[in-house]
Amino acid sequence: MNHFSACIGDLGISKSATETSDNNEIYGIIPYMAPEIFKGGQYTTSSDIYSFGMIMWELMVGRRPFWDQPHDTDLIIKICDGVRPPIITDAPIGYIELLKKCWDPDPNKRPKSTDVRYELHMIRKKIKEIV
């Protein structure tokens, strides 16, 4: 296969991020959820891009985001306050920059999926040139 594609899938492991029983429950895995969701916003393609940024971090580090912290209200507050997992520097050129764009606290400043795809393609191309 000669195609490069990135896919996001729901593996059916999401659960309520709140303990209430009303219809306003938030579903997802806390570390992968965009801050605006916790603030009552709707799920959008931009919140998916945030989640993709967390997956990028997980692939880079080999651990789940916030693995060392309880996934509770305190973590939700930290995420809403802009806390993100620590960045390591051993990554391909452009990878960390893209990751940070995906994590932007402002959903309107996050890249579109077509931009993410293009940037991943360029990162891959640079890696191939080096190897």
C-alpha positions, 0 to 999 in steps of 0.5 A: 500500500502506497498511501499515507492516511491518519484515522481517528476511531471510537473504540467504544470505551468512552464513559461519562466524565461527570457523575450526574444522571441528567441529559447534559452528561459529558462522555469521553476519556478525560485526557483526550477531551477538549477543554471547551467540552468541559465548559459546556461546548459541543463536540466539533471537528475542532474538538476531534483535532484536540483529541488527535493531538493527545493521540500524537503525544501518546505515540511520541511518548509511549504513555497515555496522557496524564497517566500519573494523575487521577482522571477526576474533576481536578484534572478537568480543571487543569485541562481547562486552565491550559495544562497539557502533558510535558513535551519531549524534544526527541520527535521529528521536525514539525511534529511538536509544532503540529501537536501544539497547534492541535492543543490550542486552547482556542478551538478556532485556532486549531488546524483543520483536518486537511491541514493536519493531514498535509503537515503529517505528510510533510513530516513523513516526507522530511523523515524519508529524505533523512533516511 
